[in-house]
């Protein structure tokens, strides 16, 4: 049982002291009642005497339990605490495994997505855009971005796209877009260099899971201002890149 954790022994001790019924049950476990004596071989006075002795013995044991309740509580708590601690450790390990499995599943699902920042809103756009015919404004704008500015001709294209809520006023809401093909999504990232020198103010990012987004914001805040390193994402994971040697260091937590 962890040091300083005295709640369990105190609770057991208090239960023993507060509950005569519990003490009675402990006495019956520690000292089973004497073997019954039949009336044919024992007089009533003998029976009364035996009952009195039994009662006195139980009273003494009750007093002993009261006096030693703290020691009993510590002894039982030590054993129970160890069992509970082992079970809690197993549950925590299992919970961690489930969280890791869920994170992997989230990353895989988002590996078909991109987030696009900087594309202006249209007056008739709503927070949620679905794949319609004709295609709604976000898809048309993305198609123009891919074809005109990135020089891509995507065979499968986008499954769906819609705007995301934004708390930043006077800036376009970001767009999340999901591709049918992860290969075509990667083609978009591989072509981002073509945006350099163009007056678009458009940025494309991975669709990061909440846990990875926390890492991204933390690492960006910790970077030096000399521009020698930057934070980048690859397949939903975060890396620190040294711009001089182009090396990547995985950031796990």
The 8 nearest C-alpha neighbors of each residue, nearest first, counted from 0:
[[1, 80, 81, 77, 2, 84, 4, 76],
 [2, 0, 4, 3, 80, 84, 81, 5],
 [3, 1, 4, 0, 5, 77, 6, 80],
 [2, 4, 5, 1, 6, 0, 7, 8],
 [3, 5, 2, 1, 6, 0, 7, 8],
 [6, 4, 7, 8, 3, 9, 2, 73],
 [5, 7, 9, 8, 4, 10, 11, 3],
 [6, 8, 10, 9, 5, 76, 11, 4],
 [9, 7, 72, 73, 76, 11, 10, 5],
 [10, 8, 12, 6, 7, 11, 13, 5],
 [9, 11, 7, 13, 8, 12, 6, 14],
 [12, 10, 72, 14, 8, 13, 9, 7],
 [13, 11, 72, 9, 69, 68, 15, 14],
 [14, 12, 16, 10, 15, 11, 17, 9],
 [13, 15, 11, 17, 12, 16, 18, 10],
 [16, 14, 12, 13, 18, 17, 22, 21],
 [15, 17, 13, 14, 18, 65, 12, 68],
 [18, 16, 14, 15, 13, 19, 21, 12],
 [17, 19, 21, 20, 15, 16, 14, 22],
 [20, 18, 22, 21, 23, 17, 16, 15],
 [21, 19, 23, 18, 22, 24, 25, 15],
 [22, 20, 24, 18, 23, 19, 25, 15],
 [23, 21, 25, 19, 24, 20, 26, 15],
 [24, 22, 20, 26, 21, 25, 19, 27],
 [23, 25, 27, 21, 22, 26, 20, 28],
 [26, 24, 22, 28, 27, 23, 29, 21],
 [25, 27, 23, 29, 28, 24, 30, 22],
 [26, 28, 31, 24, 30, 25, 29, 23],
 [29, 27, 25, 26, 30, 31, 24, 23],
 [30, 28, 26, 27, 25, 31, 24, 60],
 [29, 31, 27, 26, 28, 32, 25, 33],
 [30, 32, 27, 28, 29, 33, 26, 34],
 [33, 31, 34, 30, 27, 53, 35, 26],
 [34, 32, 35, 31, 53, 30, 36, 49],
 [35, 33, 36, 32, 31, 37, 49, 53],
 [34, 36, 33, 37, 32, 38, 46, 49],
 [37, 35, 34, 38, 41, 40, 46, 39],
 [36, 38, 39, 40, 41, 35, 42, 46],
 [39, 37, 41, 40, 36, 42, 43, 46],
 [38, 40, 37, 41, 42, 36, 43, 46],
 [41, 39, 38, 37, 42, 36, 45, 43],
 [42, 40, 38, 39, 45, 37, 43, 46],
 [41, 43, 45, 44, 46, 38, 40, 39],
 [42, 44, 46, 45, 47, 41, 38, 48],
 [45, 43, 47, 46, 42, 48, 41, 49],
 [46, 44, 48, 42, 43, 47, 41, 49],
 [45, 47, 43, 49, 44, 48, 50, 42],
 [48, 46, 44, 50, 45, 49, 51, 43],
 [49, 47, 45, 51, 46, 50, 44, 52],
 [50, 48, 46, 52, 51, 47, 53, 45],
 [49, 51, 53, 47, 48, 52, 54, 46],
 [52, 50, 54, 48, 53, 49, 47, 55],
 [51, 53, 55, 49, 54, 50, 56, 48],
 [54, 52, 50, 56, 51, 55, 49, 57],
 [53, 55, 51, 57, 52, 56, 50, 58],
 [56, 54, 58, 52, 57, 53, 51, 59],
 [55, 57, 53, 59, 54, 58, 52, 60],
 [58, 56, 60, 54, 59, 55, 61, 53],
 [59, 57, 61, 55, 60, 56, 54, 62],
 [60, 58, 62, 56, 61, 57, 63, 55],
 [59, 61, 63, 57, 62, 58, 64, 56],
 [60, 62, 58, 64, 63, 59, 57, 65],
 [63, 61, 59, 65, 60, 64, 66, 58],
 [62, 64, 60, 66, 61, 65, 67, 59],
 [65, 63, 61, 67, 68, 66, 62, 60],
 [64, 66, 62, 68, 63, 67, 16, 61],
 [67, 65, 63, 64, 68, 62, 69, 61],
 [66, 68, 64, 70, 69, 65, 63, 71],
 [69, 67, 71, 65, 12, 64, 70, 66],
 [68, 70, 72, 12, 71, 67, 73, 9],
 [71, 69, 73, 67, 72, 68, 74, 12],
 [72, 70, 68, 74, 69, 73, 75, 67],
 [71, 73, 12, 8, 11, 69, 75, 70],
 [74, 72, 8, 76, 70, 71, 75, 77],
 [73, 75, 71, 77, 72, 76, 70, 78],
 [74, 76, 72, 78, 77, 73, 79, 71],
 [77, 75, 8, 79, 73, 80, 78, 74],
 [76, 78, 80, 74, 75, 79, 0, 73],
 [79, 77, 81, 75, 76, 80, 82, 74],
 [78, 80, 76, 82, 81, 77, 75, 83],
 [81, 79, 83, 77, 0, 76, 82, 78],
 [80, 82, 84, 78, 0, 79, 83, 77],
 [83, 81, 79, 85, 80, 84, 86, 78],
 [84, 82, 80, 86, 85, 81, 87, 79],
 [83, 85, 81, 87, 86, 82, 80, 88],
 [84, 86, 88, 82, 83, 87, 81, 89],
 [87, 85, 83, 89, 88, 84, 90, 82],
 [86, 88, 90, 84, 89, 85, 83, 91],
 [89, 87, 91, 85, 86, 90, 92, 84],
 [88, 90, 86, 92, 87, 91, 93, 85],
 [89, 91, 87, 93, 92, 88, 94, 86],
 [92, 90, 94, 88, 93, 89, 87, 95],
 [93, 91, 95, 89, 94, 90, 88, 96],
 [92, 94, 96, 90, 95, 91, 89, 97],
 [95, 93, 91, 97, 96, 92, 90, 98],
 [96, 94, 98, 92, 93, 97, 91, 99],
 [95, 97, 93, 99, 94, 98, 100, 92],
 [96, 98, 100, 94, 99, 95, 101, 93],
 [99, 97, 95, 101, 96, 100, 102, 94],
 [98, 100, 102, 96, 101, 97, 95, 103],
 [101, 99, 97, 103, 102, 98, 96, 104],
 [100, 102, 98, 104, 99, 103, 97, 105],
 [103, 101, 99, 105, 104, 100, 98, 106],
 [102, 104, 106, 100, 101, 105, 107, 99],
 [105, 103, 101, 107, 102, 106, 108, 100],
 [106, 104, 102, 108, 107, 103, 101, 109],
 [107, 105, 109, 103, 104, 108, 235, 110],
 [106, 108, 110, 104, 105, 109, 103, 111],
 [107, 109, 105, 106, 110, 104, 111, 112],
 [110, 108, 112, 106, 111, 107, 206, 105],
 [109, 111, 107, 108, 112, 106, 234, 181],
 [112, 110, 181, 109, 178, 177, 108, 184],
 [113, 111, 177, 109, 110, 176, 206, 178],
 [112, 114, 205, 206, 176, 175, 204, 115],
 [115, 113, 175, 204, 174, 206, 203, 205],
 [114, 116, 203, 174, 173, 202, 175, 204],
 [117, 115, 173, 202, 201, 118, 203, 174],
 [116, 118, 201, 200, 171, 119, 202, 115],
 [119, 117, 116, 171, 201, 120, 115, 173],
 [120, 118, 171, 117, 121, 172, 170, 116],
 [121, 119, 171, 122, 118, 124, 172, 137],
 [120, 122, 124, 123, 119, 136, 137, 125],
 [123, 121, 124, 120, 125, 119, 136, 171],
 [124, 122, 121, 125, 120, 136, 135, 126],
 [125, 123, 121, 122, 120, 126, 136, 128],
 [124, 126, 127, 128, 123, 162, 161, 122],
 [127, 125, 162, 163, 128, 161, 124, 164],
 [128, 126, 161, 125, 162, 129, 163, 124],
 [129, 127, 161, 160, 125, 126, 135, 130],
 [130, 128, 131, 159, 160, 127, 161, 135],
 [129, 131, 159, 134, 128, 135, 132, 158],
 [132, 130, 134, 133, 129, 135, 128, 159],
 [133, 131, 134, 130, 135, 129, 138, 136],
 [132, 134, 131, 135, 130, 139, 136, 138],
 [133, 135, 132, 131, 130, 138, 139, 136],
 [134, 136, 138, 137, 131, 133, 139, 128],
 [137, 135, 139, 138, 140, 134, 124, 121],
 [138, 136, 140, 139, 135, 141, 161, 160],
 [137, 139, 141, 140, 136, 135, 142, 134],
 [140, 138, 142, 136, 141, 137, 143, 134],
 [141, 139, 143, 137, 142, 138, 136, 144],
 [142, 140, 144, 138, 143, 139, 137, 145],
 [141, 143, 139, 145, 144, 140, 138, 146],
 [144, 142, 140, 146, 141, 147, 145, 139],
 [143, 145, 141, 148, 142, 147, 146, 140],
 [146, 144, 149, 142, 151, 143, 148, 147],
 [147, 145, 150, 151, 143, 144, 149, 148],
 [148, 146, 143, 150, 144, 145, 149, 151],
 [147, 149, 144, 150, 145, 146, 194, 193],
 [150, 148, 145, 151, 146, 190, 193, 147],
 [151, 149, 146, 147, 148, 145, 152, 190],
 [152, 150, 146, 145, 149, 153, 187, 147],
 [151, 153, 146, 154, 150, 145, 156, 149],
 [152, 154, 156, 155, 151, 183, 145, 146],
 [153, 155, 156, 152, 183, 180, 151, 157],
 [156, 154, 153, 179, 180, 157, 178, 183],
 [155, 157, 153, 154, 178, 179, 158, 183],
 [156, 158, 178, 159, 177, 179, 176, 155],
 [157, 159, 178, 179, 177, 156, 160, 130],
 [160, 158, 130, 177, 157, 176, 129, 161],
 [159, 161, 176, 175, 177, 128, 138, 129],
 [162, 160, 128, 127, 174, 175, 137, 163],
 [161, 163, 174, 126, 173, 127, 172, 175],
 [162, 164, 173, 174, 172, 165, 126, 161],
 [165, 163, 172, 162, 126, 166, 173, 167],
 [164, 166, 167, 172, 163, 173, 168, 171],
 [165, 167, 168, 164, 172, 170, 169, 163],
 [168, 166, 165, 170, 169, 172, 171, 164],
 [167, 169, 170, 166, 165, 171, 172, 164],
 [168, 170, 167, 171, 172, 166, 165, 119],
 [169, 171, 168, 167, 172, 117, 119, 165],
 [172, 170, 119, 120, 117, 173, 118, 169],
 [171, 173, 165, 163, 162, 164, 170, 174],
 [172, 174, 116, 163, 115, 162, 171, 114],
 [175, 173, 162, 115, 161, 114, 163, 176],
 [174, 176, 114, 160, 161, 113, 162, 115],
 [175, 177, 160, 113, 112, 159, 174, 114],
 [176, 178, 112, 111, 158, 159, 157, 160],
 [179, 177, 157, 158, 180, 111, 156, 112],
 [178, 180, 158, 157, 155, 156, 177, 181],
 [181, 179, 182, 178, 183, 184, 155, 111],
 [182, 180, 184, 111, 183, 185, 178, 110],
 [181, 183, 185, 180, 184, 186, 111, 187],
 [184, 182, 186, 185, 180, 181, 153, 187],
 [183, 185, 181, 187, 186, 182, 178, 180],
 [184, 186, 182, 188, 187, 183, 189, 181],
 [187, 185, 183, 189, 184, 188, 190, 182],
 [186, 188, 190, 184, 185, 189, 191, 183],
 [189, 187, 185, 191, 190, 186, 184, 203],
 [188, 190, 186, 187, 191, 185, 192, 184],
 [191, 189, 187, 188, 192, 149, 193, 186],
 [190, 192, 193, 188, 194, 189, 187, 149],
 [193, 191, 194, 190, 195, 189, 188, 149],
 [192, 194, 191, 195, 190, 149, 148, 196],
 [195, 193, 192, 197, 191, 196, 148, 149],
 [196, 194, 193, 197, 192, 191, 198, 199],
 [195, 197, 194, 198, 193, 199, 192, 200],
 [198, 196, 195, 194, 199, 200, 193, 148],
 [197, 199, 200, 196, 194, 195, 201, 148],
 [198, 200, 201, 197, 194, 117, 118, 202],
 [199, 201, 117, 198, 202, 197, 118, 116],
 [202, 200, 117, 199, 116, 118, 203, 115],
 [201, 203, 116, 115, 117, 200, 204, 114],
 [204, 202, 115, 114, 116, 113, 201, 205],
 [205, 203, 114, 113, 206, 115, 202, 232],
 [204, 206, 113, 207, 114, 235, 232, 112],
 [205, 207, 113, 114, 112, 109, 204, 208],
 [208, 206, 205, 212, 235, 211, 209, 109],
 [207, 209, 211, 210, 212, 106, 105, 206],
 [210, 208, 212, 211, 213, 207, 214, 102],
 [211, 209, 213, 212, 208, 214, 207, 102],
 [212, 210, 214, 213, 208, 209, 207, 215],
 [211, 213, 215, 209, 214, 210, 207, 208],
 [212, 214, 210, 211, 216, 215, 217, 209],
 [215, 213, 211, 217, 212, 216, 218, 252],
 [214, 216, 212, 218, 213, 217, 219, 211],
 [217, 215, 219, 213, 214, 218, 220, 212],
 [216, 218, 214, 220, 215, 219, 213, 221],
 [217, 219, 221, 215, 220, 216, 214, 222],
 [220, 218, 216, 222, 221, 217, 215, 230],
 [219, 221, 217, 218, 222, 216, 223, 215],
 [222, 220, 218, 219, 217, 223, 216, 224],
 [223, 221, 219, 220, 218, 224, 228, 229],
 [224, 222, 225, 221, 226, 228, 227, 220],
 [223, 225, 226, 222, 227, 228, 221, 220],
 [226, 224, 223, 227, 228, 222, 229, 242],
 [227, 225, 224, 228, 223, 229, 242, 222],
 [228, 226, 242, 225, 241, 243, 229, 223],
 [229, 227, 241, 240, 226, 242, 239, 222],
 [228, 230, 240, 239, 231, 241, 227, 226],
 [229, 231, 239, 238, 240, 219, 218, 237],
 [230, 232, 238, 237, 239, 229, 233, 240],
 [233, 231, 237, 236, 238, 235, 234, 205],
 [232, 234, 236, 235, 237, 231, 238, 205],
 [235, 233, 236, 110, 232, 205, 106, 107],
 [234, 236, 233, 207, 106, 232, 205, 237],
 [237, 235, 233, 232, 234, 238, 211, 249],
 [236, 238, 232, 250, 231, 249, 233, 215],
 [239, 237, 249, 248, 231, 250, 230, 247],
 [238, 240, 230, 248, 247, 229, 231, 249],
 [241, 239, 247, 229, 228, 246, 242, 245],
 [240, 242, 228, 245, 246, 243, 244, 227],
 [241, 243, 245, 227, 228, 244, 240, 229],
 [244, 242, 241, 245, 227, 246, 228, 240],
 [243, 245, 246, 241, 242, 240, 247, 227],
 [246, 244, 242, 241, 243, 240, 247, 228],
 [245, 247, 244, 241, 240, 248, 242, 239],
 [248, 246, 240, 239, 238, 249, 245, 241],
 [247, 249, 239, 238, 250, 240, 246, 237],
 [250, 248, 238, 251, 237, 247, 239, 236],
 [251, 249, 238, 237, 252, 248, 239, 236],
 [250, 252, 249, 237, 236, 214, 238, 211],
 [251, 250, 214, 211, 210, 237, 213, 249]]
